[in-house]
Amino acid sequence: VATIQFNRSSANLSARDRQIIATVASAQRSDDTNVLIVGHASSRTRQLSKARHEVVNFQVSFKRANAVAQALIQSGVPSNRVTVEAVSDDQQAYLESKPNGQPGNRPTDIFILR
């Protein structure tokens, strides 16, 4: 239902992100549904070992999903209605060799489950 884009290595929400999340929270409350939040990460982690790369990307995708979840809860969504998933860089939507690839692979997707 919505996507929040993050800057590199960031899990910070902008004022615009919070507006989007408030709209989602309002829709959730009116329908009394569950919300699934899926955090992603781009595959760029500079010169890290493969093992460290996997840990760093999982952590950042989890922090992003958690930031969105906390904002939803602060906007009135009951915590028992929110599920968080972190998929690291396992579900890339774009080739990172393209100009929009890396930023495009850093979203957190919000789904309302009916």
TORKOLGU-74296 format. One record per residue: residue number from 1; residue in three letters; x, y, z of N, C-alpha, C in turn. Coordinates in Angstrom, 3 decimals, decimal comma. Layout:
PT  pos  code       n_X       n_Y       n_Z      ca_X      ca_Y      ca_Z       c_X       c_Y       c_Z
PT  NUM   ALA         X         Y         Z         X         Y         Z         X         Y         Z
...
//
This chain:
PT  pos  code       n_X       n_Y       n_Z      ca_X      ca_Y      ca_Z       c_X       c_Y       c_Z
PT    1   VAL     0,818    -1,189     0,000     0,000     0,000     0,000     0,869     1,264     0,000
PT    2   ALA     2,110     1,136     0,515     3,016     2,293     0,512     4,461     1,807     0,550
PT    3   THR     5,348     2,677     0,112     6,784     2,400     0,148     7,493     3,619     0,708
PT    4   ILE     8,396     3,376     1,646     9,237     4,417     2,220    10,649     4,191     1,692
PT    5   GLN    11,225     5,206     1,066    12,595     5,110     0,546    13,565     5,669     1,575
PT    6   PHE    14,691     5,019     1,742    15,700     5,447     2,703    16,990     5,849     2,014
PT    7   ASN    17,716     6,732     2,662    19,050     7,099     2,201    20,032     5,992     2,553
PT    8   ARG    21,201     6,057     1,975    22,237     5,055     2,189    22,554     4,904     3,685
PT    9   SER    22,550     3,667     4,154    22,878     3,299     5,540    21,977     3,960     6,579
PT   10   SER    20,815     4,432     6,181    19,949     5,181     7,084    18,646     4,448     7,359
PT   11   ALA    18,113     4,699     8,558    16,781     4,235     8,920    15,962     5,414     9,443
PT   12   ASN    16,375     6,619     9,070    15,693     7,828     9,529    14,500     8,147     8,639
PT   13   LEU    13,392     8,522     9,279    12,176     8,879     8,564    12,087    10,389     8,396
PT   14   SER    11,693    10,825     7,222    11,487    12,251     6,962    10,065    12,637     7,367
PT   15   ALA     9,778    13,926     7,346     8,426    14,406     7,638     7,446    13,836     6,610
PT   16   ARG     7,857    13,772     5,366     6,999    13,197     4,314     6,725    11,716     4,574
PT   17   ASP     7,764    10,983     5,003     7,585     9,569     5,339     6,550     9,414     6,448
PT   18   ARG     6,631    10,264     7,449     5,696    10,197     8,577     4,263    10,504     8,127
PT   19   GLN     4,113    11,384     7,142     2,775    11,663     6,602     2,210    10,430     5,898
PT   20   ILE     3,064     9,771     5,120     2,646     8,546     4,432     2,239     7,492     5,455
PT   21   ILE     3,041     7,337     6,487     2,771     6,341     7,529     1,476     6,679     8,265
PT   22   ALA     1,219     7,950     8,528    -0,031     8,354     9,187    -1,241     8,002     8,327
PT   23   THR    -1,113     8,153     7,023    -2,195     7,782     6,108    -2,443     6,274     6,151
PT   24   VAL    -1,365     5,501     6,161    -1,501     4,041     6,257    -2,143     3,661     7,586
PT   25   ALA    -1,722     4,305     8,667    -2,284     4,008     9,988    -3,782     4,288    10,014
PT   26   SER    -4,183     5,375     9,401    -5,605     5,721     9,340    -6,392     4,653     8,583
PT   27   ALA    -5,846     4,186     7,470    -6,513     3,134     6,683    -6,586     1,836     7,483
PT   28   GLN    -5,524     1,507     8,196    -5,510     0,285     8,990    -6,564     0,350    10,093
PT   29   ARG    -6,655     1,468    10,765    -7,609     1,600    11,875    -9,052     1,519    11,371
PT   30   SER    -9,313     2,071    10,200   -10,686     2,039     9,687   -11,098     0,643     9,234
PT   31   ASP   -10,136    -0,184     8,826   -10,443    -1,539     8,355   -10,099    -2,623     9,376
PT   32   ASP    -9,401    -2,245    10,461    -8,993    -3,199    11,501    -8,246    -4,391    10,898
PT   33   THR    -7,206    -4,093    10,118    -6,435    -5,115     9,412    -5,047    -5,264    10,030
PT   34   ASN    -4,299    -6,231     9,543    -2,908    -6,416     9,939    -2,007    -5,712     8,934
PT   35   VAL    -0,815    -5,345     9,407     0,150    -4,645     8,560     1,451    -5,447     8,533
PT   36   LEU     1,972    -5,668     7,333     3,274    -6,314     7,141     4,236    -5,270     6,625
PT   37   ILE     5,384    -5,170     7,275     6,419    -4,218     6,872     7,655    -5,013     6,483
PT   38   VAL     8,157    -4,780     5,265     9,309    -5,527     4,754    10,438    -4,544     4,443
PT   39   GLY    11,529    -4,659     5,196    12,692    -3,800     4,997    13,693    -4,424     4,047
PT   40   HIS    14,280    -3,582     3,200    15,267    -4,015     2,206    16,576    -3,244     2,390
PT   41   ALA    17,601    -3,700     1,712    18,891    -3,005     1,682    19,500    -3,175     0,298
PT   42   SER    20,279    -2,191    -0,121    21,016    -2,342    -1,378    22,189    -3,283    -1,138
PT   43   SER    22,793    -3,757    -2,200    23,877    -4,734    -2,031    25,247    -4,099    -1,842
PT   44   ARG    25,311    -2,776    -1,884    26,609    -2,105    -1,743    26,980    -1,932    -0,274
PT   45   THR    28,090    -2,511     0,119    28,584    -2,354     1,490    30,090    -2,106     1,503
PT   46   ARG    30,560    -1,526     0,451    31,988    -1,223     0,307    32,835    -2,481     0,402
PT   47   GLN    33,924    -2,444     1,082    34,902    -3,540     1,063    34,728    -4,522     2,219
PT   48   LEU    33,519    -4,951     2,502    33,289    -5,881     3,596    33,404    -7,324     3,126
PT   49   SER    33,759    -8,202     4,062    33,740    -9,632     3,749    32,297   -10,050     3,493
PT   50   LYS    32,110   -11,185     2,852    30,757   -11,657     2,549    29,935   -11,823     3,826
PT   51   ALA    30,527   -12,410     4,856    29,801   -12,619     6,109    29,400   -11,283     6,746
PT   52   ARG    30,320   -10,340     6,766    30,017    -9,040     7,371    28,985    -8,289     6,521
PT   53   HIS    29,100    -8,391     5,214    28,134    -7,788     4,298    26,721    -8,274     4,617
PT   54   GLU    26,570    -9,590     4,798    25,253   -10,155     5,088    24,696    -9,633     6,403
PT   55   VAL    25,542    -9,542     7,425    25,103    -9,036     8,734    24,706    -7,567     8,637
PT   56   VAL    25,538    -6,755     8,008    25,269    -5,315     7,900    23,978    -5,061     7,129
PT   57   ASN    23,791    -5,738     6,019    22,582    -5,519     5,222    21,334    -6,014     5,934
PT   58   PHE    21,435    -7,127     6,636    20,284    -7,578     7,412    19,948    -6,549     8,490
PT   59   GLN    20,958    -6,073     9,199    20,720    -5,107    10,272    20,076    -3,828     9,758
PT   60   VAL    20,551    -3,296     8,649    19,982    -2,048     8,139    18,561    -2,275     7,628
PT   61   SER    18,284    -3,404     6,999    16,920    -3,662     6,533    15,979    -3,840     7,728
PT   62   PHE    16,463    -4,444     8,802    15,653    -4,611    10,008    15,405    -3,264    10,684
PT   63   LYS    16,426    -2,423    10,769    16,260    -1,093    11,372    15,248    -0,264    10,590
PT   64   ARG    15,281    -0,351     9,279    14,330     0,389     8,442    12,904    -0,092     8,687
PT   65   ALA    12,708    -1,392     8,668    11,372    -1,933     8,901    10,891    -1,582    10,307
PT   66   ASN    11,773    -1,652    11,272    11,421    -1,332    12,646    11,073     0,149    12,810
PT   67   ALA    11,775     1,024    12,131    11,473     2,464    12,198    10,065     2,729    11,677
PT   68   VAL     9,704     2,081    10,588     8,359     2,235    10,030     7,332     1,642    10,993
PT   69   ALA     7,622     0,484    11,555     6,696    -0,153    12,499     6,454     0,749    13,711
PT   70   GLN     7,515     1,302    14,268     7,363     2,173    15,440     6,541     3,413    15,105
PT   71   ALA     6,742     3,963    13,929     5,964     5,138    13,522     4,490     4,770    13,337
PT   72   LEU     4,213     3,591    12,800     2,828     3,138    12,673     2,181     2,978    14,043
PT   73   ILE     2,906     2,380    14,966     2,390     2,174    16,321     2,158     3,529    17,000
PT   74   GLN     3,074     4,461    16,823     2,900     5,807    17,379     1,707     6,522    16,753
PT   75   SER     1,341     6,098    15,534     0,193     6,694    14,838    -1,110     5,972    15,160
PT   76   GLY    -1,059     5,027    16,094    -2,280     4,395    16,562    -2,545     2,976    16,109
PT   77   VAL    -1,647     2,379    15,344    -1,831     0,984    14,938    -1,434     0,098    16,125
PT   78   PRO    -2,307    -0,811    16,556    -1,953    -1,693    17,667    -0,730    -2,547    17,325
PT   79   SER     0,192    -2,674    18,257     1,433    -3,401    17,982     1,181    -4,855    17,608
PT   80   ASN     0,090    -5,447    18,121    -0,199    -6,841    17,778    -0,717    -6,998    16,348
PT   81   ARG    -0,913    -5,881    15,650    -1,349    -5,902    14,249    -0,191    -5,676    13,286
PT   82   VAL     1,030    -5,501    13,819     2,194    -5,144    12,993     3,203    -6,291    12,983
PT   83   THR     3,597    -6,710    11,790     4,638    -7,722    11,615     5,777    -7,106    10,821
PT   84   VAL     7,003    -7,354    11,281     8,200    -6,802    10,643     9,020    -7,932    10,040
PT   85   GLU     9,471    -7,732     8,801    10,392    -8,665     8,142    11,576    -7,876     7,591
PT   86   ALA    12,735    -8,480     7,669    13,938    -7,897     7,076    14,468    -8,881     6,050
PT   87   VAL    14,626    -8,420     4,810    15,069    -9,328     3,753    16,459    -8,975     3,213
PT   88   SER    17,130    -8,028     3,869    18,486    -7,661     3,474    18,503    -7,239     2,003
PT   89   ASP    19,424    -7,782     1,236    19,480    -7,468    -0,200    19,054    -8,680    -1,033
PT   90   ASP    18,216    -9,537    -0,459    17,787   -10,769    -1,125    16,687   -10,577    -2,164
PT   91   GLN    16,015    -9,431    -2,151    14,903    -9,210    -3,086    15,097    -7,906    -3,845
PT   92   GLN    16,192    -7,803    -4,545    16,534    -6,590    -5,280    15,585    -6,371    -6,458
PT   93   ALA    15,146    -5,138    -6,609    14,246    -4,788    -7,706    14,999    -4,212    -8,909
PT   94   TYR    16,208    -3,686    -8,682    16,950    -2,977    -9,730    18,388    -3,464    -9,811
PT   95   LEU    18,955    -3,364   -10,994    20,387    -3,601   -11,155    21,124    -2,423   -10,538
PT   96   GLU    22,067    -2,690    -9,686    22,753    -1,595    -9,000    23,820    -0,925    -9,854
PT   97   SER    24,054    -1,449   -11,038    24,973    -0,789   -11,957    24,289     0,369   -12,685
PT   98   LYS    22,974     0,455   -12,576    22,195     1,541   -13,184    22,078     2,698   -12,200
PT   99   PRO    21,881     3,937   -12,671    21,835     5,105   -11,788    20,812     5,016   -10,652
PT  100   ASN    19,640     4,478   -10,915    18,614     4,397    -9,875    18,627     3,075    -9,123
PT  101   GLY    19,549     2,205    -9,451    19,559     0,874    -8,863    19,752     0,844    -7,371
PT  102   GLN    20,829     1,444    -6,901    21,111     1,386    -5,471    20,030     2,073    -4,640
PT  103   PRO    19,635     3,310    -4,942    18,548     3,920    -4,154    17,231     3,144    -4,265
PT  104   GLY    16,976     2,574    -5,413    15,739     1,829    -5,605    15,675     0,534    -4,826
PT  105   ASN    16,813     0,049    -4,371    16,871    -1,197    -3,616    16,903    -0,964    -2,101
PT  106   ARG    16,564     0,253    -1,668    16,574     0,562    -0,231    15,195     0,913     0,315
PT  107   PRO    14,129     0,300    -0,174    12,811     0,673     0,338    12,417    -0,136     1,556
PT  108   THR    11,387     0,327     2,207    10,640    -0,490     3,151     9,203    -0,463     2,641
PT  109   ASP     8,675    -1,635     2,366     7,335    -1,748     1,815     6,343    -2,017     2,941
PT  110   ILE     5,178    -1,378     2,821     4,109    -1,537     3,799     2,922    -2,191     3,094
PT  111   PHE     2,477    -3,311     3,637     1,340    -4,040     3,074     0,232    -4,116     4,118
PT  112   ILE    -0,995    -3,878     3,698    -2,143    -4,119     4,562    -2,712    -5,479     4,182
PT  113   LEU    -2,804    -6,348     5,168    -3,265    -7,714     4,936    -4,737    -7,831     5,325
PT  114   ARG    -5,521    -8,229     4,389    -6,988    -8,329     4,646    -7,375    -9,765     4,882
//
